[in-house]
Amino acid sequence: MKEHIKKVTKHVLENQSAIDSALRMFPSCCRIGCAYCCIQPIEIVNIEELPISEFIRSKMTKENYAKVRLNIANWAEYFNDKYDDTGLMEVVNREFRELIDKDRIACPFLIENKCSIYPVRPLACRAHIMFDSPDFCRMDGLREAPPEIKNLRNFVFTNLTSIRDTTLRYLPVALSSALGLPRIFKPHRIRKLS
């Protein structure tokens, strides 16, 4: 089992490194402290949980750990109250994203406008850069990345999901147990990818 975990973690880290290298070729207006795009529900592939969980256990400060635990508990309360899992997943996800944007609900890993898991942030965050101005992000936190970046993200996403039994879940849901907060989210469907 440990060998499988090492193999999967290596696969994730190699894909993260590849996309980081490719993104360096593009101009980016994204800067530390610019967190407008962090006000939306982030979805991650289940294999991305491994390096993030390891980072939480071994590298996150106790202060950030406590803050993230509280943030996830608050996010769960919001999720349990607002998320409706009765319709088509794509429609529900779009409506939930718009609601989170409207209510200004930040990613639970955002602390003082900085990502507390930045070195191991998931693909959804890692491959979301903009070329123009953060002012546009401030006006529309849900705006899409430029087509070149979306194509690159989709290519890496395909690589990540090439491992059998991959799923897509919201980041706080996926990592609540790594923070010692199991079963705080109401039951909902998990999207299977393979």
C-alpha positions as CSV (number, residue, x, y, z in Angstrom):
1,M,0.0,0.0,0.0
2,K,2.8,2.4,0.8
3,E,4.4,1.8,-2.6
4,H,1.1,2.7,-4.3
5,I,0.8,5.9,-2.2
6,K,4.4,6.9,-3.2
7,K,3.7,6.2,-6.8
8,V,0.5,8.2,-6.8
9,T,2.1,11.1,-4.9
10,K,5.0,11.1,-7.4
11,H,2.5,11.2,-10.3
12,V,0.8,14.3,-8.8
13,L,4.1,16.1,-8.0
14,E,5.4,15.4,-11.5
15,N,2.2,16.9,-13.0
16,Q,2.4,19.9,-10.7
17,S,6.0,20.5,-11.7
18,A,5.2,20.2,-15.4
19,I,2.4,22.7,-15.3
20,D,4.5,25.1,-13.2
21,S,7.2,25.0,-15.8
22,A,4.8,25.5,-18.6
23,L,3.0,28.4,-16.9
24,R,6.3,30.3,-16.5
25,M,6.2,30.9,-20.3
26,F,3.0,33.1,-19.9
27,P,2.7,36.6,-18.5
28,S,0.8,36.6,-15.3
29,C,-0.8,39.4,-13.3
30,C,-1.3,37.1,-10.3
31,R,0.6,38.3,-7.1
32,I,0.9,37.3,-3.5
33,G,-2.1,38.7,-1.7
34,C,-4.3,38.9,-4.8
35,A,-6.9,36.3,-3.8
36,Y,-10.0,37.3,-5.8
37,C,-10.1,33.9,-7.5
38,C,-10.0,32.2,-4.0
39,I,-13.6,33.1,-3.4
40,Q,-15.1,30.1,-5.1
41,P,-15.4,26.4,-4.4
42,I,-12.3,24.6,-5.5
43,E,-12.6,21.0,-6.8
44,I,-9.7,18.6,-6.6
45,V,-8.9,15.2,-8.0
46,N,-8.8,12.7,-5.2
47,I,-5.1,11.8,-5.8
48,E,-4.2,15.5,-5.1
49,E,-5.3,14.9,-1.5
50,L,-2.1,12.9,-0.7
51,P,0.5,15.6,-1.0
52,I,-1.8,18.2,0.5
53,S,-2.6,15.9,3.5
54,E,1.1,15.3,4.0
55,F,1.9,19.0,3.9
56,I,-0.8,19.7,6.5
57,R,0.6,17.0,8.8
58,S,4.3,17.9,8.4
59,K,4.7,21.5,7.3
60,M,1.6,23.5,8.2
61,T,2.2,25.7,11.3
62,K,0.0,25.0,14.4
63,E,-1.5,28.5,14.0
64,N,-2.5,27.9,10.4
65,Y,-3.7,24.4,11.2
66,A,-6.1,25.8,13.9
67,K,-7.3,28.6,11.5
68,V,-7.9,26.1,8.6
69,R,-9.8,23.7,10.9
70,L,-12.1,26.5,12.0
71,N,-12.5,27.7,8.3
72,I,-13.4,24.3,7.1
73,A,-15.9,23.8,9.9
74,N,-17.5,27.2,8.9
75,W,-17.3,26.2,5.2
76,A,-19.1,22.9,6.1
77,E,-21.8,24.8,7.9
78,Y,-22.3,27.0,4.8
79,F,-22.2,23.9,2.5
80,N,-24.6,21.9,4.5
81,D,-27.1,24.8,4.5
82,K,-26.7,26.0,0.9
83,Y,-25.6,23.1,-1.3
84,D,-28.5,21.3,-3.1
85,D,-27.5,17.9,-4.5
86,T,-30.8,17.1,-6.0
87,G,-30.3,18.3,-9.6
88,L,-27.8,17.7,-12.3
89,M,-24.3,18.0,-10.9
90,E,-23.1,20.6,-13.5
91,V,-26.1,22.8,-12.9
92,V,-25.8,22.5,-9.1
93,N,-22.1,23.2,-9.2
94,R,-22.6,26.3,-11.3
95,E,-25.4,27.6,-9.0
96,F,-23.3,26.8,-5.9
97,R,-20.2,28.6,-7.4
98,E,-22.4,31.7,-8.1
99,L,-23.8,31.6,-4.6
100,I,-20.3,31.4,-3.0
101,D,-19.1,34.3,-5.1
102,K,-22.2,36.4,-4.1
103,D,-21.8,35.5,-0.4
104,R,-18.0,36.0,-0.6
105,I,-17.1,32.6,0.9
106,A,-13.3,32.2,0.7
107,C,-11.4,28.9,0.3
108,P,-10.8,27.7,3.9
109,F,-7.1,27.5,3.1
110,L,-6.9,31.2,2.5
111,I,-5.4,32.9,5.5
112,E,-4.8,36.7,5.4
113,N,-5.2,36.6,1.6
114,K,-2.4,34.0,1.2
115,C,-2.8,30.3,0.4
116,S,-1.7,28.2,3.4
117,I,-1.1,25.2,1.2
118,Y,0.5,27.1,-1.7
119,P,3.5,24.7,-2.4
120,V,1.0,21.8,-2.9
121,R,-2.1,23.7,-4.1
122,P,-4.3,21.7,-6.4
123,L,-4.4,21.9,-10.2
124,A,-7.5,24.1,-10.1
125,C,-5.6,26.8,-8.3
126,R,-2.1,26.1,-9.8
127,A,-3.4,26.5,-13.4
128,H,-5.6,29.6,-12.9
129,I,-3.6,32.6,-13.9
130,M,-4.6,35.7,-15.7
131,F,-2.7,37.8,-18.2
132,D,-4.3,41.2,-17.7
133,S,-5.2,43.0,-14.5
134,P,-6.3,41.9,-11.0
135,D,-9.0,44.6,-11.2
136,F,-10.9,42.3,-13.6
137,C,-10.7,39.5,-11.1
138,R,-12.0,41.8,-8.3
139,M,-15.0,42.6,-10.5
140,D,-15.6,38.9,-11.4
141,G,-14.0,36.3,-9.1
142,L,-15.5,33.5,-11.3
143,R,-14.0,34.5,-14.5
144,E,-12.4,31.9,-16.7
145,A,-8.7,31.6,-17.3
146,P,-7.5,32.5,-20.8
147,P,-8.0,29.7,-23.4
148,E,-4.3,28.8,-23.5
149,I,-4.2,28.2,-19.8
150,K,-7.5,26.3,-19.9
151,N,-6.0,24.0,-22.6
152,L,-2.9,23.4,-20.5
153,R,-5.0,22.7,-17.4
154,N,-7.2,20.3,-19.3
155,F,-4.1,18.4,-20.5
156,V,-2.7,18.0,-17.0
157,F,-6.2,17.2,-15.7
158,T,-6.3,14.3,-18.2
159,N,-2.9,13.1,-16.9
160,L,-4.1,13.3,-13.3
161,T,-7.2,11.4,-14.0
162,S,-5.5,8.6,-15.9
163,I,-5.2,6.7,-12.6
164,R,-8.0,4.3,-12.0
165,D,-10.9,5.3,-9.7
166,T,-10.3,9.0,-9.7
167,T,-13.0,11.3,-8.4
168,L,-13.6,15.0,-8.1
169,R,-14.6,16.6,-4.8
170,Y,-14.6,20.0,-3.2
171,L,-11.2,20.8,-1.5
172,P,-12.6,21.4,2.0
173,V,-14.7,18.2,1.8
174,A,-11.7,16.1,0.6
175,L,-9.3,17.4,3.3
176,S,-11.6,17.7,6.3
177,S,-10.5,14.3,7.6
178,A,-6.8,15.3,7.2
179,L,-7.6,18.1,9.7
180,G,-9.4,15.8,12.1
181,L,-12.9,16.9,11.1
182,P,-14.5,13.7,9.7
183,R,-18.2,13.6,8.8
184,I,-19.0,17.2,9.1
185,F,-20.4,17.5,5.6
186,K,-23.9,16.3,4.7
187,P,-24.0,13.4,2.3
188,H,-23.7,14.3,-1.3
189,R,-22.6,12.7,-4.6
190,I,-19.0,12.5,-5.5
191,R,-18.2,12.8,-9.2
192,K,-16.5,9.8,-10.5
193,L,-14.0,10.5,-13.4
194,S,-12.8,7.0,-14.3
